Amino acid sequence: MRAITTGLLLGALCLGLTGCAGVGERTGAARRAAVAFEQAVSASDARRACAALAPGTREELEGDGPCPVVLAGLDLPADAGAPLRAEVFGDQARVEFEDDLVFLASFPDGWKVTAAGCTPRPERPADCEVEGS
């Protein structure tokens, strides 16, 4: 009986550690996707920045014209600075930079930006330059 209990405890510990590693990997991937988006914006590479957007977000922008043209005309920070914090909540993520806040969602082909150019507002949703439905 003791061997079974020990085995179950070790199995639970392994699952717990694997789950933590998974969250760390997902957080790192979300951070890298947000950094890639910010680098594209900083380099004035609107095509690459548009490719980093979630389908719904890109669709929302394209309601006003071609994504690269619309995105280039928005008031996004030219230099968001360093990423300060990244958090993952299931298939959603939030990456805070020195001068921007970016929201992402997980898709089969990786993390995509759902909102950017966001300013936090106390007790209310963030105000974002780029956002999709």
N, C-alpha and C positions, 0 to 999 in steps of 0.2 A: 504494500500500500504506500509505503514511504517513497519507493522508487517512482510510482505513478505520480504522486504529488510533486516530487522534485522535477520530474519530466514535464509536467504541466506548467509549473512555475518557470522553468527554463524556456519552454516554448512561448509562453506569454511574454517573457523578457525579450526573446528574439524578435517577436512580432512588434513589440513596442519600439525596439531599437530600429527595426527596418522602417517602421512608420515615421520615425523622427528623421531618418536619413532621407526618406521620400519627400518630406516637407522641406528639408534643407535644399534638396535638389530642385524642387519646384520653385522655391523662393529665388534661388540663384538663376534659374531659367527666366523667371518673370523679370528680375532685375536686369538681366542681359538684354531682354527684348525691349524694355523701357529705355535702357542706355542706347541701344541701336537706333531707336526712334529719335531720341534727343540728338544723337550725333548726326542723323540725316537732316534734321531740322537745322541744326547749327551749321551744317555744310551747304545749306540751301538746296538740298537734294530732295525736292518735293516728291519725285517719283518713288524714291526709296522709302520716304516717310509714309506715303500712301500705301505702299506694299505692307507696311507694318501695322496698318489699321485693321480692326475687326470688320468683317463684311457689312454689318449693319451701320457701323460708324462711317465707313467709306461711302455706302449707299446714301446716307444722310447728307454728306458733303456734296456728293455728285448731283443732288437735287438742285444745286445752284451752279453747276457747271462741272468741267473735268476736275477730278480730285486734285491733281498737282497745281492747277491754277487757283482753285478755291483755297487750298491749304496754304499756298504761298501768300495769299492775301490776308490771312488771319494774324492776330496779334499773339504769336507764340514767342516765348523767350528765345533770344538768339543764342544764349548760353544758359542752360538750366543749372549748371554747376554739377557738383558731385552728388551721386545718390546717397542719401542719408539713412534711409530705412526702407525696407521692403517687407511686405506682409502678404501672406496668401491665406485666403479664406475659401476653401473648397476649390471651385474652378474660377474664382475671382482673385485679383491681386491689386495691390496699391503700392506704388513706389514713389516715395517722397524725395525730391531733389532739393538743392539749396534754393532754387528759384522756380520750381514747378512741382506739380502733383499729377501723376499719371495713373490711370486705372486700366487694368487689363483683364482679359478673359482667356481661358485655356481652350484651344481648339485642337483637333487632331494633328494639325501641322505646327503646333506650338502656341506660345502666348502672343496675343494680338492686342493692340491698344484700343480701348473702348472710349476713353476720354483723356484729354491732355490740355495743357495750358490752364490747369485748374488752380483756383485759389480757394483754400479752405475758408468756410464761414462758420462761426460758432453756432451750434444748435440748428444748423440748416445744411442742406446738401452743398457740396462744393460748386462754385461757379466756374464753368469750363468753356474754353474757346472751341474745342473740338469735342463733340459727343454724339453718340448714336442712340437710336431707340432700341 
